[in-house]
Amino acid sequence: MTNAKSSAISSQNFVAIDSIRDGIVILKKGGIRAVLMVSSVNFDLKSTTEQDATIFQYQNTINSFDFSVQFIIQSRKLNIEPYLNILLEQYKKEQNELVKIQINEYTDFIKSLVEISNIVSKTFFVVVPYYATDNIEKSAGGVFSSIFGGNKTNAEKTEKAEKGFEEEKNQILQRVDTVTLGLQRLGVRSVQLNTEELIELYYGLYNPTETSKTTGIKVQME
């Protein structure tokens, strides 16, 4: 039991995330992140003129940001087990023997197609960062903390930390709005992941073997 607990603690040391709340990722070394799931654009199907316009608009969008963003592509082998389970249930309910044979043959076809083609699903994300810019204020607070109110209670510290988080959250949400509008100009839809979706995303990234049977995050894009 002790070894398992020690292993869990040592593994957590390699994770940069301190906590996730209100759809915001809080990092151990400071700073917060918001993650957007975005739709894709089939660039190859566009005409040359449309491609040039898309590239130009993309350049304008990126140059309009006064902060950095990170684009991530998650590739995952297509999981068809849920679909196969539906076919299996239909097979069990079907009374017509001819239809049952057809369902069975179709199931085998789907299995072989996925295995031979090695079909991979791709999910696209944009990570929006924010770092507190009040370093001077923090430094000054550290110098004079022993003189002016250095002995703060835990409640006061908690209140200050909560206020700081709310301020940073408001700042990063403004950046999220900026990115969302910029992506809309490109014809790309986006939605910010909530706390539950973020936990699922990061758990899958840190535990790829355990989540190989899952279908991944499902977010409704309106």
Buried (B, 14 or more C-beta within 10 A) or exposed (E): EEEEEEEEEEEEEEEEBEEBEEBBBBBEEEBBBBBBBBEEBEEEEEEEEEEEEBEEBBEEBEEEEEEEBEEEEBEBEEBBEEBBEEBEEEBEEBEEEEEBEEBBEEBEEBEEEBEEEEEEEEBBBBBBBBBBEEEEEEEEBEEEEEEEEEEEEEEEEEEEEEEEBEEBBEBBBEBBEBBBEBBEEBEBBBBBBBBEBBBBBBEBEEEEEEBEEBBBBEBEEE
